[in-house]
Amino acid sequence: MTEYEYRLPQERRIATEFPGPKSAALAQRRAKVVGAGVASTLPLYVADADGGVIVDVDGNSLIDLGAGIAVTTVGASNPAVVSAVQNQVAHFTHTCFMIAPYEGYIEVAEKLAELTPGEHEKRSVLFNSGAEAVENAVKIARHATGRDAVIVFDHAYHGRTNLTMALTAKSMPYKHGFGPFAPEVYRAPMSYPFREGLNADGSAITGAQAAARAISVIEKQVGADSVAAVLIEPIQGEGGFIVPAEGFLPALAEWAKSNGVVFIADEVQSGFTRTGAWFASEHDGIVPDLVTTAKGIAGGMPLAAVTGRADLIDAVHPGGLGGTYGGNPVSCAAALASIEQMETLDLNSRARRIEETVTARLTALSKEVDIIGEVRGRGAMLAVELVVSGGREPNPDATKAIAARALKDGVVVLTCGTYGNVIRLLPPLVISDALLDEALTVLEDSIRTVAQEN
Ligand code: PLZ
């Protein structure tokens, strides 16, 4: 990585018990006014964040391996983003692109056309959140095809709004008690190599076989000519950082193409250099018809997009897509600065370096302890799936215990997975090598300790 100037000391510093007195006081105030349905992973309240650290109100400095769920790829206070935002707010915070348009929105759309997979003519529409982008991709696909059905997959996560809850697989906590859900959503089996059975002859199920299985469900239960879209995360995020078997995504994309079905890649979590490529779709050589993006796109400011084939997106009548804040000028300025930072700091290479370091260390550890089922992922979207000693049974208790121990020692790691048994690593890509190494040592110690207790 070329030079990145850190504002805060890049260090792990434990100043108090967790939570410290100021965080404890904030927790008390929070309980009286903030809805209980919003849960926080950390018991600490943030005062500052930069590079690879989060500093709390009591002066603790934690190493951040979560990046606010894959958002602060360029850092939580990247100087280029800060200055672009400051400059933009000093001019105008909002005019509403649907009322009085501005250049920043167009520039972001130009960048999206350049960076997303494929050389075809593209259009983009900007929104505020990942869920909103996914909803709009479905709107576009339905409008363009005149069909209703949307195919999603086991373990999928696409958001918390009514339609995206229907698209999301996991009931607790995302859907439980929140129905009824939007209709015409059908779920197909995913390719999940670690949890897949083997063929009768003991060979692993290939991506092509897993795709054939999914396609058969779609054709038998829905019918190809009713399907508007196949919607999939090229690497599943909340569902467990599941990397499908090679060939799965290309076979699905091919089937979609030959059946007039819109193939939507949800790259909200995997996009924008996270996996060592601009988009995770590139690893599988697929060119989606539509791509949804959010999170990493704007360095922490809320922005999301649907980008894709001009003929599909332009099929929608003028006025059919929009929203008051979609493509807010401050978020657009932040996005342009973030993307420029990804380019100048070459964060794709950085993500691949992080993959090498982390994978080597955790794979070595997996030979030493027997609760690591699999180490997987791409770039800086990496995961450890935890199992009951020696087998494949999910081990959510060990997972929670490991994350809690790491936190106690000043390292923030997030968990995920349908079975709650996956530790995921999503560091800001500007984290220093030294800090990443230190965080890995803490994580390894936590895993070793928990493995001994199991
Ligand atoms: N699609 C692939 O990962 C958001 C959500 C965490 P929003 N993932 C983190 C939580 O518990 O709410 C996500 C995603 C993929 C869509 C979304 C939704 O993005 O910006 O949270 O709406």
Residues whose N, C-alpha, C, O or C-beta is under 5 A from the ligand:
A	BS01	PLZ	I69 S129 G130 A131 E132 Y157 H158 G159 E233 G237 D266 V268 Q269 A294
